[in-house]
């Protein structure tokens, strides 16, 4: 039976990772031949793989097609229902909301006093009509976004519902509100582990948990379902109730708990596994892998888009290895058991971490040793009890102040102990499908060694992986990448000798109303650098001190080493000069004036930093560092936010060659790229860095027309994401 179930899943996997599926299928067929399975059964397994592949192709295709057709933001008047309690920070409010049955991430940018005064009862029982901008998901399996500038409460109308789903949501929201009102220590964590609602946890706290490899503790998963199930069985035994009645009650309670916890993929997996175990235990001998595979198939057929959900992938891959190797660690002493189970869970994350993050959270093996007992034995059970009290008698919640204060003090001390270790990151560069297969091979070998209790050899294998990964780098290339940082600027140069130069960091202007809760470095820049295997920036050039060019400097410095920072000291904002100085001191970076080093050679690239300062100008744009780049026979010109006045001075003071690639000044604003300038340098290609639907409506249509009139090919990060130019005998431009 297990071979048939795994064969179907392998067929699904083959649609996404053909080589990996072939490798695992080969191991499975070898196993069947060793066990002398009949040829007919082996043929049935092969046929099941084909069926799995065909069904996956059929199920996924509509989602791919639908996603391709709907990538443009639209502004419309619509009715929405709030699924979660809104979280208000400053003038911004966020929540999960539904429009015509589709789930969206809702953001309101101007929150008035009337909205602040509304309680959970209002948000749970009203439908609001708003003028909103709807942005479809960027990737399959993600939610879309709704942006609203202002919301008129008079346009919110009450409604009545008989839906059990909505009634449970109303109860959930009221419980969350009661816990928040009591201001219990660590209330954001209590709410997260008991209801699955994590919006009250700041991005900085979430990032801490991710860096420590313990973010899974904030997700409702098997631990929660296990505690709930064990609690019901114990109550049923004490009452006493027939086991049949207890099981029937659980079959009713578990779906309600799934709704209450936000129906996350990990919660779905745990609840369905528990229900299958209850339903099938009376008829067949329950095997964990059978239940896991059945639940995977059921969920993937019912919700095929979840295949693209990272939480779904993590939940099943970790659970698969924990069940597969449970005989290895369950018979060990408690300490060894915790360590081994954490290591097995880490193995389960490797392929997914490689594919999505290009980073391995090695620290999780240590941190989970301490945090799992803290959460499993203390925080989660106490949070469940808190939820019950918050629902039945909120006035008694103050009784939980002391225990939670103690628990979260312990948590804070553990975080302070381990967080310094996060500076040693294990980055794995993207090697494509071959890299994915190699990771799978490594995981299979480690699992085999663990099953044979060859712990020392397994440790040697892991050590070798870490050494090889640290010493070996991907093949270096001469390329320039205009990074998609929204309405900002960041350009990366990489040489065939492994050196890097970056111009600007991106960032958000202070006046921007669309402030991201996740930093641009975390969302855009650092993932690209990890994918390239870049652990250090040799030179960082800050063209001028505007937030959209320098704003991400502290975040970038927190992620990787910066050796040299180059600025124009003539006109530099005092606040940002302190930021640069602090980064130089903390990183040991050298601060360079571009006036003292106007020429730099890195590999085949020759960089010239051109002085076109408008001396008496107070406009920081007119003190931008302009960079001329030559690689072999090709010339590039990067203008920063230089204006027409700078362009005129550039033409007057320098003999400019014909430019092959122009990085257009000031995001395509009409203050740059004059006709005289374009006619002087004759660029073949123009690259623009601008945010999609940005507040300034850049690039200007005037500039786009001006470029098109001269038959200059134009590429914009808003339309093409990261724009990459690869230099060899000729140059090749593509999007990434």
C-alpha positions as CSV (number, residue, x, y, z in Angstrom):
1,X,0.0,0.0,0.0
2,X,2.7,2.5,0.9
3,X,4.5,2.0,-2.4
4,X,1.3,2.9,-4.3
5,X,0.8,6.0,-2.2
6,X,4.4,7.2,-2.6
7,X,4.3,6.4,-6.3
8,X,1.4,8.7,-6.8
9,X,3.2,11.5,-4.9
10,X,6.3,10.8,-7.0
11,X,4.3,11.4,-10.1
12,X,3.2,14.8,-8.7
13,X,6.8,15.6,-7.8
14,X,8.0,14.6,-11.3
15,X,5.9,17.5,-12.8
16,X,8.0,19.9,-10.8
17,X,11.4,18.1,-10.3
18,X,11.9,15.4,-12.9
19,X,15.4,14.4,-12.0
20,X,14.7,14.2,-8.3
21,X,11.6,12.1,-8.9
22,X,13.6,9.7,-11.1
23,X,16.2,9.3,-8.4
24,X,13.7,8.6,-5.6
25,X,11.7,6.3,-8.0
26,X,14.9,4.3,-8.8
27,X,15.5,3.8,-5.1
28,X,12.0,2.6,-4.6
29,X,12.1,0.1,-7.5
30,X,15.4,-1.2,-6.2
31,X,13.8,-1.7,-2.7
32,X,10.9,-3.6,-4.3
33,X,13.2,-5.9,-6.3
34,X,15.3,-6.6,-3.1
35,X,12.0,-7.5,-1.4
36,X,11.0,-9.7,-4.3
37,X,7.8,-8.0,-5.2
38,X,6.0,-9.4,-8.2
39,X,6.5,-7.8,-11.6
40,X,2.8,-7.1,-11.9
41,X,2.9,-5.0,-8.7
42,X,6.0,-3.1,-9.9
43,X,4.1,-2.3,-13.1
44,X,1.2,-1.1,-11.0
45,X,3.5,1.2,-9.1
46,X,5.0,2.6,-12.4
47,X,1.5,3.1,-13.7
48,X,0.5,5.0,-10.5
49,X,3.5,7.3,-11.0
50,X,2.2,8.1,-14.5
51,X,-1.3,8.7,-13.2
52,X,0.1,11.0,-10.5
53,X,2.0,13.0,-13.1
54,X,-1.0,13.3,-15.4
55,X,-3.4,14.4,-12.6
56,X,-0.9,17.0,-11.3
57,X,-0.5,18.4,-14.8
58,X,-4.3,18.6,-15.1
59,X,-4.9,20.1,-11.7
60,X,-2.1,22.7,-11.7
61,X,-2.5,23.9,-15.3
62,X,-5.7,26.0,-14.6
63,X,-3.9,27.8,-11.7
64,X,-0.9,28.6,-13.9
65,X,-3.1,29.9,-16.6
66,X,-5.2,31.9,-14.2
67,X,-2.2,33.4,-12.6
68,X,-0.7,34.4,-16.0
69,X,-3.9,36.2,-17.0
70,X,-4.3,38.3,-13.9
71,X,-1.1,40.2,-12.9
72,X,-2.3,43.8,-13.2
73,X,-3.5,45.9,-10.3
74,X,-7.1,47.2,-10.8
75,X,-8.9,50.0,-9.0
76,X,-12.6,49.3,-8.3
77,X,-15.4,49.7,-5.8
78,X,-16.0,46.5,-4.0
79,X,-17.6,44.9,-0.9
80,X,-15.3,43.1,1.5
81,X,-15.7,41.1,4.7
82,X,-12.9,41.1,7.4
83,X,-11.8,37.5,8.2
84,X,-9.4,38.6,11.0
85,X,-9.3,41.3,13.6
86,X,-7.5,44.3,12.1
87,X,-4.1,45.4,13.5
88,X,-3.5,49.1,13.6
89,X,0.0,50.5,13.7
90,X,0.3,54.3,13.4
91,X,-1.9,55.4,10.5
92,X,-1.9,52.0,8.9
93,X,-4.4,49.1,9.4
94,X,-3.9,45.5,8.1
95,X,-6.2,42.5,8.1
96,X,-7.2,39.5,6.1
97,X,-10.3,40.1,4.1
98,X,-12.5,38.3,1.6
99,X,-13.9,39.7,-1.7
100,X,-16.3,37.4,-3.6
101,X,-14.9,34.4,-1.8
102,X,-11.3,35.3,-2.6
103,X,-8.9,35.9,0.3
104,X,-6.8,39.1,0.2
105,X,-4.4,41.0,2.4
106,X,-6.1,44.2,3.3
107,X,-4.2,47.5,4.0
108,X,-5.8,50.8,5.0
109,X,-3.4,53.7,4.9
110,X,-5.3,56.5,6.7
111,X,-6.9,55.3,10.0
112,X,-9.2,57.8,11.8
113,X,-10.3,57.8,15.4
114,X,-13.7,56.3,14.5
115,X,-12.0,53.2,13.1
116,X,-9.7,52.9,16.1
117,X,-12.7,52.7,18.4
118,X,-14.4,49.8,16.7
119,X,-14.3,46.4,18.4
120,X,-14.2,42.8,17.3
121,X,-18.0,42.5,17.2
122,X,-18.1,45.2,14.5
123,X,-15.4,43.8,12.3
124,X,-16.9,40.3,12.5
125,X,-20.5,41.3,11.6
126,X,-20.2,44.0,8.9
127,X,-19.5,44.1,5.2
128,X,-17.8,47.3,4.0
129,X,-18.0,49.0,0.6
130,X,-14.6,50.6,-0.3
131,X,-12.8,52.1,-3.2
132,X,-9.8,49.8,-3.4
133,X,-6.8,48.8,-5.5
134,X,-6.8,45.0,-6.0
135,X,-3.4,43.5,-6.7
136,X,-3.3,39.8,-7.7
137,X,-0.9,37.3,-6.1
138,X,2.7,37.6,-7.4
139,X,3.0,33.8,-7.2
140,X,0.6,30.8,-7.3
141,X,-0.5,29.9,-3.8
142,X,-0.1,33.3,-2.4
143,X,-2.8,35.8,-1.5
144,X,-3.5,39.0,-3.3
145,X,-3.5,42.5,-1.8
146,X,-6.2,45.2,-1.4
147,X,-5.0,48.8,-0.8
148,X,-7.4,51.4,0.5
149,X,-6.6,55.1,1.2
150,X,-9.6,55.9,3.3
151,X,-12.6,54.0,4.5
152,X,-16.1,55.4,5.3
153,X,-17.6,53.5,8.2
154,X,-21.1,54.6,7.1
155,X,-20.6,52.3,4.1
156,X,-20.2,49.3,6.4
157,X,-23.5,47.4,6.7
158,X,-24.3,44.7,9.3
159,X,-25.2,41.2,8.0
160,X,-26.5,38.0,9.5
161,X,-25.1,34.6,8.8
162,X,-25.9,31.0,9.6
163,X,-22.4,29.9,8.5
164,X,-20.6,27.9,11.1
165,X,-17.3,29.1,9.6
166,X,-18.2,32.7,10.2
167,X,-19.5,32.1,13.7
168,X,-16.2,30.4,14.6
169,X,-14.3,33.4,13.2
170,X,-16.4,35.7,15.3
171,X,-15.6,33.7,18.4
172,X,-11.9,33.7,17.5
173,X,-11.8,37.5,17.0
174,X,-13.6,38.1,20.3
175,X,-11.1,35.9,22.2
176,X,-8.2,37.6,20.5
177,X,-9.6,41.0,21.6
178,X,-10.1,39.9,25.2
179,X,-6.5,38.6,25.4
180,X,-5.2,41.9,23.9
181,X,-7.3,44.0,26.3
182,X,-5.8,42.1,29.3
183,X,-2.3,43.0,28.0
184,X,-0.8,39.6,29.1
185,X,3.0,39.3,28.8
186,X,3.8,38.0,25.4
187,X,0.2,38.2,24.3
188,X,1.2,38.3,20.6
189,X,2.8,34.9,21.0
190,X,-0.1,33.5,23.0
191,X,-2.5,34.5,20.2
192,X,-0.2,33.1,17.5
193,X,0.2,29.6,19.0
194,X,-3.4,29.3,20.0
195,X,-5.2,30.8,17.1
196,X,-2.6,30.9,14.3
197,X,-3.0,34.7,14.0
198,X,0.5,36.2,13.8
199,X,-0.2,39.8,12.8
200,X,0.5,41.1,16.3
201,X,4.0,39.8,16.1
202,X,6.3,42.5,14.6
203,X,8.4,41.8,11.5
204,X,11.6,42.1,13.6
205,X,10.3,39.4,16.0
206,X,9.3,37.1,13.1
207,X,12.7,37.6,11.6
208,X,14.4,36.7,14.9
209,X,12.4,33.4,14.9
210,X,13.3,32.7,11.3
211,X,17.0,33.4,11.9
212,X,17.0,31.0,14.9
213,X,15.1,28.3,12.9
214,X,12.2,28.2,15.3
215,X,9.5,30.0,13.3
216,X,7.5,26.7,13.1
217,X,6.7,27.2,16.8
218,X,4.4,30.1,15.8
219,X,2.4,27.9,13.4
220,X,-0.5,25.7,14.5
221,X,0.7,22.2,13.7
222,X,0.9,18.6,14.9
223,X,2.0,19.6,18.5
224,X,-1.3,21.6,19.0
225,X,-3.5,18.8,17.5
226,X,-1.6,16.2,19.6
227,X,-2.2,18.2,22.8
228,X,-5.9,18.7,21.9
229,X,-6.4,15.1,21.0
230,X,-4.6,13.8,24.1
231,X,-6.6,16.2,26.3
232,X,-9.9,14.9,24.9
233,X,-8.9,11.2,25.4
234,X,-7.9,11.9,29.0
235,X,-11.1,13.8,29.8
236,X,-13.1,11.0,28.1
237,X,-11.3,8.4,30.2
238,X,-11.9,10.3,33.5
239,X,-15.6,10.9,33.0
240,X,-15.7,8.0,31.9
241,X,-17.0,8.0,28.3
242,X,-16.9,5.1,25.8
243,X,-14.0,5.5,23.4
244,X,-16.4,5.6,20.6
245,X,-18.1,8.8,22.0
246,X,-14.8,10.4,22.6
247,X,-13.7,9.8,19.0
248,X,-17.0,11.1,17.6
249,X,-16.6,14.3,19.6
250,X,-13.1,14.6,18.3
251,X,-14.3,14.2,14.7
252,X,-16.7,17.2,15.4
253,X,-14.2,19.3,17.3
254,X,-11.2,18.9,15.0
255,X,-12.7,20.7,11.9
256,X,-13.9,23.5,14.2
257,X,-10.4,23.8,15.6
258,X,-9.0,23.9,12.0
259,X,-11.3,26.9,11.2
260,X,-10.4,28.5,14.6
261,X,-6.7,28.2,13.9
262,X,-6.9,29.9,10.5
263,X,-6.8,26.7,8.4
264,X,-3.0,27.0,7.7
265,X,-1.5,24.1,5.7
266,X,0.3,22.7,8.7
267,X,-2.9,22.7,10.7
268,X,-4.8,21.1,7.8
269,X,-2.2,18.4,7.6
270,X,-2.4,17.7,11.3
271,X,-6.2,17.7,11.6
272,X,-6.7,15.5,8.6
273,X,-4.1,13.0,9.8
274,X,-5.8,12.9,13.2
275,X,-9.2,12.4,11.7
276,X,-7.9,9.7,9.3
277,X,-6.3,7.9,12.2
278,X,-9.6,8.0,14.2
279,X,-11.7,6.8,11.3
280,X,-9.4,4.0,10.1
281,X,-8.0,2.7,13.4
282,X,-10.9,0.4,13.9
283,X,-10.5,-1.3,10.5
284,X,-6.8,-1.4,9.6
285,X,-3.5,-1.3,11.4
286,X,-2.5,2.3,11.4
287,X,0.9,3.2,10.0
288,X,2.1,6.8,10.2
289,X,3.4,7.0,6.7
290,X,0.1,5.7,5.3
291,X,-1.9,8.4,7.1
292,X,0.6,11.1,6.1
293,X,0.5,10.1,2.4
294,X,-3.3,9.8,2.3
295,X,-3.7,13.2,3.9
296,X,-1.2,14.7,1.4
297,X,-3.1,13.2,-1.5
298,X,-6.5,14.4,-0.2
299,X,-5.3,18.0,0.4
300,X,-3.4,18.2,-2.9
301,X,-6.5,17.0,-4.8
302,X,-8.8,19.4,-3.0
303,X,-6.4,22.4,-2.9
304,X,-3.8,21.8,-5.7
305,X,-2.6,25.4,-5.4
306,X,-1.1,24.5,-2.0
307,X,1.7,22.7,-3.8
308,X,3.2,26.2,-4.2
309,X,2.7,27.1,-0.5
310,X,6.0,26.9,1.4
311,X,4.4,26.1,4.7
312,X,2.6,23.1,3.0
313,X,5.9,21.8,1.6
314,X,7.7,22.2,4.9
315,X,5.0,20.6,7.0
316,X,4.8,17.4,4.9
317,X,8.6,17.0,4.2
318,X,9.5,17.4,7.9
319,X,6.7,15.1,9.1
320,X,7.6,12.5,6.5
321,X,11.2,12.2,7.8
322,X,10.1,12.3,11.4
323,X,7.8,9.4,10.9
324,X,10.2,7.5,8.7
325,X,13.0,7.7,11.2
326,X,11.0,7.6,14.5
327,X,12.5,4.3,15.5
328,X,16.0,5.9,15.3
329,X,15.4,8.7,17.8
330,X,12.4,7.5,19.9
331,X,14.4,4.8,21.7
332,X,17.1,7.3,22.7
333,X,17.4,9.2,26.0
334,X,15.4,12.5,26.1
335,X,18.3,14.8,25.3
336,X,19.6,12.7,22.4
337,X,16.0,12.3,21.2
338,X,15.4,16.0,21.1
339,X,18.7,16.6,19.3
340,X,18.1,13.8,16.7
341,X,14.5,14.8,16.0
342,X,15.7,18.4,15.5
343,X,18.4,17.2,13.1
344,X,15.9,15.0,11.2
345,X,13.6,18.0,10.9
346,X,16.4,20.0,9.5
347,X,17.1,17.3,6.9
348,X,13.4,17.6,5.9
349,X,13.8,21.3,5.3
350,X,16.9,21.2,3.2
351,X,15.4,20.8,-0.3
352,X,12.8,23.4,0.3
353,X,15.2,25.8,1.9
354,X,17.6,25.4,-1.0
355,X,14.8,26.0,-3.6
356,X,13.1,29.0,-1.9
357,X,15.7,30.6,0.4
358,X,19.2,29.4,-0.7
359,X,20.0,29.2,3.0
360,X,20.1,26.4,5.6
361,X,19.0,27.2,9.2
362,X,21.7,25.1,10.8
363,X,21.1,26.8,14.1
364,X,17.7,25.1,14.4
365,X,19.4,21.9,15.6
366,X,20.6,23.7,18.7
367,X,17.7,26.1,19.3
368,X,14.9,23.5,19.0
369,X,16.6,21.5,21.7
370,X,15.6,24.3,24.1
371,X,12.6,26.0,22.5
372,X,10.5,22.9,21.7
373,X,10.2,21.8,25.4
374,X,9.5,25.4,26.4
375,X,6.6,25.6,23.9
376,X,5.3,22.0,24.0
377,X,5.3,21.7,27.8
378,X,4.6,25.3,28.9
379,X,3.5,27.9,26.4
380,X,1.2,26.0,24.1
381,X,-0.8,24.2,26.9
382,X,-1.1,27.4,28.9
383,X,-2.2,29.3,25.8
384,X,-5.0,26.8,25.1
385,X,-6.2,27.3,28.7
386,X,-6.0,31.0,28.2
387,X,-8.2,30.8,25.1
388,X,-10.8,28.9,27.1
389,X,-10.8,31.4,29.9
390,X,-10.9,34.4,27.5
391,X,-14.0,32.9,25.9
392,X,-15.8,31.8,29.1
393,X,-14.6,34.3,31.8
394,X,-12.2,37.1,30.6
395,X,-12.1,38.6,34.0
396,X,-9.9,35.7,35.2
397,X,-7.2,36.3,32.6
398,X,-5.1,38.3,35.0
399,X,-4.3,35.0,36.8
400,X,-2.0,34.1,33.9
401,X,0.2,37.2,34.2
402,X,2.9,35.5,36.3
403,X,3.3,32.2,34.5
404,X,3.5,33.9,31.1
405,X,5.9,36.5,32.4
406,X,8.2,33.7,33.5
407,X,7.9,31.7,30.3
408,X,8.6,34.7,28.0
409,X,11.5,35.9,30.2
410,X,13.0,32.4,29.6
411,X,12.3,32.9,25.9
412,X,14.0,36.3,25.9
413,X,17.1,34.9,27.6
414,X,17.3,32.0,25.1
415,X,17.0,34.4,22.2
416,X,19.7,36.6,23.6
417,X,21.9,33.6,24.1
418,X,21.6,32.1,20.6
419,X,21.0,35.2,18.4
420,X,24.7,36.2,18.1
421,X,25.2,32.8,16.4
422,X,22.9,33.9,13.5
423,X,25.7,36.0,12.0
424,X,27.2,32.7,10.7
425,X,24.9,32.0,7.8
426,X,25.0,28.9,5.6
427,X,24.2,30.1,2.1
428,X,23.8,27.7,-0.8
429,X,24.0,29.3,-4.2
430,X,21.4,28.3,-6.8
431,X,22.7,25.4,-9.0
432,X,19.4,24.7,-10.6
433,X,17.8,21.3,-10.7
434,X,21.2,19.6,-10.4
435,X,21.7,21.3,-7.0
436,X,18.2,20.2,-5.9
437,X,19.0,16.5,-6.8
438,X,22.4,16.7,-4.9
439,X,20.5,18.0,-1.8
440,X,18.1,15.1,-2.1
441,X,20.9,12.6,-2.5
442,X,22.6,14.1,0.6
443,X,19.3,13.8,2.6
444,X,18.8,10.2,1.5
445,X,22.3,9.2,2.5
446,X,21.9,10.9,5.9
447,X,18.6,9.1,6.5
448,X,20.1,5.8,5.6
449,X,23.0,6.4,8.0
450,X,20.7,7.5,10.8
451,X,18.5,4.4,10.3
452,X,21.6,2.2,10.7
453,X,22.6,4.3,13.7
454,X,25.8,5.4,12.0
455,X,25.7,8.8,13.8
456,X,29.5,9.5,13.6
457,X,29.5,8.9,9.8
458,X,26.4,11.1,9.4
459,X,28.1,13.9,11.4
460,X,31.2,13.6,9.1
461,X,28.8,13.9,6.1
462,X,27.3,17.1,7.5
463,X,30.7,18.6,8.3
464,X,31.8,17.8,4.7
465,X,28.8,19.5,3.3
466,X,29.4,22.7,5.4
467,X,33.1,22.8,4.4
468,X,32.4,22.2,0.7
469,X,29.7,24.8,0.6
470,X,31.9,27.3,2.3
471,X,34.9,26.7,0.1
472,X,33.2,26.1,-3.3
473,X,31.6,29.0,-5.1
474,X,29.3,28.9,-8.2
475,X,30.9,29.8,-11.5
476,X,31.5,33.6,-11.5
477,X,30.3,35.6,-14.4
478,X,30.7,39.2,-15.7
479,X,27.2,40.6,-15.3
480,X,25.3,43.7,-14.2
481,X,21.9,43.4,-12.5
482,X,19.5,46.2,-12.0
483,X,17.7,44.9,-8.9
484,X,13.9,45.4,-8.6
485,X,13.7,47.3,-5.4
486,X,10.5,49.1,-6.2
487,X,10.7,52.9,-6.3
488,X,14.4,53.1,-5.6
489,X,17.8,52.2,-7.1
490,X,20.2,49.3,-6.6
491,X,22.6,47.9,-9.2
492,X,24.9,45.0,-8.8
493,X,28.1,44.3,-10.7
494,X,29.8,40.8,-10.5
495,X,33.1,40.0,-12.1
496,X,34.4,36.7,-13.5
497,X,37.0,36.9,-10.7
498,X,34.5,36.9,-7.9
499,X,34.5,40.6,-7.0
500,X,31.4,42.7,-6.5
501,X,30.4,46.3,-6.7
502,X,27.0,47.6,-5.8
503,X,25.6,51.0,-6.6
504,X,22.9,52.1,-4.1
505,X,20.8,49.9,-1.8
506,X,17.3,50.9,-2.5
507,X,14.9,52.1,0.1
508,X,11.6,53.9,0.6
509,X,11.1,57.7,0.6
510,X,9.7,59.1,3.9
511,X,6.7,60.6,2.1
512,X,5.7,57.3,0.6
513,X,2.4,56.1,2.0
514,X,3.1,52.5,0.8
515,X,5.6,51.6,3.5
516,X,6.5,47.9,3.5
517,X,6.4,45.9,6.7
518,X,9.1,43.7,5.3
519,X,12.3,45.5,4.4
520,X,13.3,45.7,0.7
521,X,16.6,44.0,1.6
522,X,14.7,41.0,3.0
523,X,12.2,40.8,0.2
524,X,14.2,41.6,-2.9
525,X,18.0,42.2,-2.5
526,X,19.2,39.6,-0.1
527,X,17.3,36.7,-1.8
528,X,19.0,37.6,-5.1
529,X,22.5,37.8,-3.4
530,X,22.0,34.4,-1.7
531,X,20.9,32.9,-5.0
532,X,24.1,34.1,-6.5
533,X,26.2,32.8,-3.6
534,X,27.3,36.3,-2.7
535,X,28.5,36.7,0.9
536,X,30.3,40.0,0.6
537,X,30.1,43.3,-1.2
538,X,33.6,44.6,-2.1
539,X,32.5,48.1,-3.0
540,X,29.2,49.9,-2.2
541,X,28.7,53.2,-4.0
542,X,26.1,55.6,-2.6
543,X,25.3,58.0,-5.4
544,X,23.5,60.5,-3.0
545,X,21.8,60.5,0.4
546,X,18.1,60.1,-0.5
547,X,16.2,57.3,1.2
548,X,15.4,55.5,-2.0
549,X,19.1,55.1,-2.7
550,X,20.6,54.7,0.8
551,X,17.7,53.7,3.0
552,X,18.4,49.9,3.0
553,X,22.1,50.3,4.0
554,X,21.7,49.2,7.7
555,X,19.5,46.2,6.6
556,X,22.0,45.2,3.9
557,X,25.0,45.5,6.4
558,X,23.1,43.3,8.8
559,X,23.0,40.5,6.2
560,X,26.4,40.4,4.7
561,X,29.9,41.9,4.8
562,X,30.6,45.3,3.2
563,X,34.3,46.1,2.7
564,X,34.3,49.6,1.2
565,X,31.7,52.3,1.0
566,X,32.1,55.2,-1.4
567,X,30.2,58.5,-1.1
568,X,30.2,62.1,-2.3
569,X,31.2,64.1,0.8
570,X,30.5,67.5,-0.7
571,X,26.7,67.3,0.0
572,X,25.7,64.6,2.4
573,X,22.8,64.6,4.7
574,X,23.9,64.7,8.3
575,X,21.6,61.8,9.4
576,X,22.6,59.5,6.6
577,X,26.3,60.4,7.2
578,X,25.9,59.0,10.7
579,X,24.3,55.9,9.3
580,X,27.2,55.4,7.0
581,X,29.8,56.0,9.8
582,X,28.0,53.5,12.1
583,X,27.9,50.9,9.4
584,X,31.6,51.4,8.6
585,X,32.5,51.1,12.3
586,X,30.4,48.0,12.9
587,X,31.5,46.3,9.6
588,X,35.1,47.4,9.7
589,X,34.4,49.0,6.2
590,X,36.6,51.6,4.7
591,X,34.9,55.0,3.9
592,X,36.1,56.4,0.6
593,X,35.4,59.8,-1.1
594,X,34.8,59.3,-4.8
595,X,36.9,62.4,-5.3
596,X,39.9,60.5,-4.0
597,X,39.3,57.4,-6.1
598,X,37.8,58.3,-9.4
599,X,38.9,55.1,-11.1
600,X,38.5,51.4,-10.1
601,X,39.3,48.2,-11.9
602,X,37.6,45.0,-10.8
603,X,38.2,42.0,-13.1
604,X,37.2,43.0,-16.7
605,X,35.2,46.0,-15.4
606,X,36.7,49.5,-15.4
607,X,34.7,52.0,-13.3
608,X,35.1,55.7,-13.6
609,X,33.3,58.0,-11.1
610,X,32.5,61.3,-12.8
611,X,32.3,64.6,-11.0
612,X,29.4,66.7,-12.2
613,X,28.5,68.4,-8.9
614,X,26.4,71.6,-9.2
615,X,28.3,73.4,-6.5
616,X,25.8,75.9,-5.3
617,X,22.8,73.6,-5.6
618,X,20.8,72.4,-2.5
619,X,19.2,69.7,-4.6
620,X,20.9,66.4,-3.5
621,X,20.1,64.9,-6.9
622,X,22.5,67.4,-8.4
623,X,25.3,65.9,-6.3
624,X,24.8,62.3,-7.6
625,X,27.9,60.2,-8.4
626,X,27.7,59.3,-12.1
627,X,29.4,56.0,-13.0
628,X,30.9,55.2,-16.3
629,X,31.7,51.5,-16.8
630,X,33.7,49.8,-19.6
631,X,33.9,46.1,-20.1
632,X,35.8,45.0,-23.2
633,X,34.3,47.0,-26.1
634,X,31.1,47.9,-24.3
635,X,30.4,51.2,-22.5
636,X,27.7,51.7,-19.8
637,X,26.6,54.9,-18.1
638,X,24.8,55.0,-14.7
639,X,23.3,58.4,-13.9
640,X,22.0,58.0,-10.3
641,X,19.4,60.8,-9.9
642,X,21.5,63.3,-11.9
643,X,19.5,66.1,-13.5
644,X,19.7,67.9,-16.9
645,X,22.1,70.4,-15.3
646,X,24.5,67.5,-14.4
647,X,24.1,66.0,-17.9
648,X,25.1,69.4,-19.5
649,X,28.2,69.5,-17.2
650,X,29.0,65.9,-18.1
651,X,28.9,66.7,-21.8
652,X,31.0,69.9,-21.2
653,X,33.7,68.4,-19.0
654,X,34.1,64.8,-20.4
655,X,34.6,63.2,-23.8
656,X,31.9,60.6,-23.7
657,X,32.0,57.5,-26.0
658,X,29.0,56.0,-27.6
659,X,27.1,54.3,-24.8
660,X,25.7,50.8,-25.3
661,X,23.6,50.7,-22.1
662,X,22.3,53.7,-20.2
663,X,20.9,53.4,-16.7
664,X,18.4,56.3,-17.0
665,X,18.7,59.1,-14.5
666,X,16.1,59.7,-11.7
667,X,13.9,56.7,-12.4
668,X,12.9,58.2,-15.8
669,X,11.8,61.6,-14.5
670,X,11.5,64.4,-16.9
671,X,14.2,66.3,-14.8
672,X,16.8,64.0,-16.6
673,X,17.5,62.5,-20.0
674,X,17.4,65.6,-22.1
675,X,17.3,65.3,-25.9
676,X,20.7,66.9,-26.1
677,X,22.1,64.3,-23.7
678,X,20.6,61.3,-25.5
679,X,21.7,62.6,-28.9
680,X,25.3,62.9,-27.5
681,X,25.7,59.4,-26.1
682,X,23.4,57.5,-28.5
683,X,22.5,54.6,-26.2
684,X,21.2,51.3,-27.7
685,X,19.5,50.2,-24.5
686,X,17.9,52.2,-21.6
687,X,17.3,50.6,-18.2
688,X,14.9,52.2,-15.7
689,X,14.5,51.4,-12.0
690,X,10.9,52.3,-10.9
691,X,8.2,50.9,-8.7
692,X,5.0,49.5,-10.2
693,X,2.1,52.1,-9.9
694,X,4.4,54.4,-7.9
695,X,3.3,57.6,-6.2
696,X,5.4,59.7,-8.6
697,X,4.0,58.1,-11.8
698,X,7.5,57.4,-13.1
699,X,8.9,56.9,-15.6
700,X,7.5,60.0,-17.2
701,X,5.6,59.4,-20.5
702,X,7.7,62.3,-22.0
703,X,10.9,60.4,-21.3
704,X,9.5,57.1,-22.7
705,X,8.4,58.8,-25.9
706,X,11.8,60.5,-26.1
707,X,13.6,57.1,-25.9
708,X,11.2,55.5,-28.4
709,X,11.7,58.3,-30.9
710,X,15.4,57.4,-30.9
711,X,14.7,53.7,-31.2
712,X,16.3,53.0,-27.8
713,X,15.2,49.7,-26.4
714,X,13.8,50.4,-22.9
715,X,13.4,48.0,-20.0
716,X,11.8,48.9,-16.6
717,X,12.2,46.9,-13.4
718,X,8.5,47.5,-12.8
719,X,7.7,45.3,-15.8
720,X,10.7,43.0,-16.0
721,X,11.7,42.4,-12.3
722,X,15.5,42.1,-12.0
723,X,17.1,43.1,-15.3
724,X,20.4,41.2,-15.9
725,X,23.0,41.9,-18.5
726,X,25.6,39.1,-19.0
727,X,28.8,40.1,-20.7
728,X,30.9,37.6,-22.7
729,X,32.0,38.0,-26.3
730,X,28.8,39.9,-26.7
731,X,26.2,40.9,-24.1
732,X,22.9,39.3,-23.4
733,X,20.0,40.9,-21.6
734,X,17.4,38.9,-19.8
735,X,15.0,39.2,-16.8
736,X,15.2,37.1,-13.6
